[in-house]
Amino acid sequence: MNRLSDLYGRRIYTQDSTYVGTAKDVLIDPVEGKIKYLLKQEAESLLGREKLEARKFIKDNFIPFERVVAVGDIIIIR
């Protein structure tokens, strides 16, 4: 079983070996108790941004956790 802390600092790749970034943070849905997003930047980086800039930041840095295929020495996503 993996621990949540095991995700931090892992390199993220697509299934075709394209490097995406490094896991810096996660967002958890407190109602479901599940990870919703894997973040390439800390969530605090979103604070203080204009609406359009915030949307781009989210699009570029938030990876829906359902895209995660495998977690090992690296994280593989669809």
N, C-alpha and C positions, 0 to 999 in steps of 0.2 A: 504494500500500500504506500502511495506517495503522500507526503505531507505538503501542505500549502507552501511552506517555506522552501520546499525543494524546487519550486518553479522559478524563484527569483534568481536572476543572473544567467538563466539558461538561454542559449542561442535558439532563435526561432527560424525554421526553414519551411519552405513549401515542399510538397511531395516530389516536385521535380528539382529539388536541391537548390532553390533560389534562397539566398539569405534574406531574411525579413528584418531582423533586429534582435534585441535582447529583451527578455521579460524583466520589466522593472517593477510592475505592480499588477494587482488584480482588483476587479470590482465584484463584490458578492451581493446577491439579492438576499436581504435578510429574511424575507418572508419564506422563500423557497430553501434558503440555506445552501445555495449553489453558486458556483462561480459563473458570472455572466460574461465578463470580458477579461482578456489578457491584455495588459497595456505595455507598450514599448517605451512609454515615458511615465513618470510618476503622475498620479491623478492631480496633485497640487499644481502641476504645470498648467492646468486648465484655468485656474483662478485668475481673474482680472483681465481676461481676454474679451475682445469685442465678439459679438454674436457670430459674424461670418468667419472670423479667425478661429473661434472655438469650434465651429462645425468642421472646419478643415482639420484642426488638431484631432478631433474625435475620429474623423474618417481615416486619417493617416496613422493614428496610434492605438486605436481600440480594435482588438481582434475578438469577434464573438467566440466564446469558448466552445460552442458547438462545432467550430471549424477545426478544433484540436483533434488530431488523429492518434498521436502517440506522444508520450512523455518518457524520456530516458535521459541519456547524457545531453540530448537536445530535445527541442519541442518541434514536432512536425504538424503542419496545418494543411488543410485543403485549400 
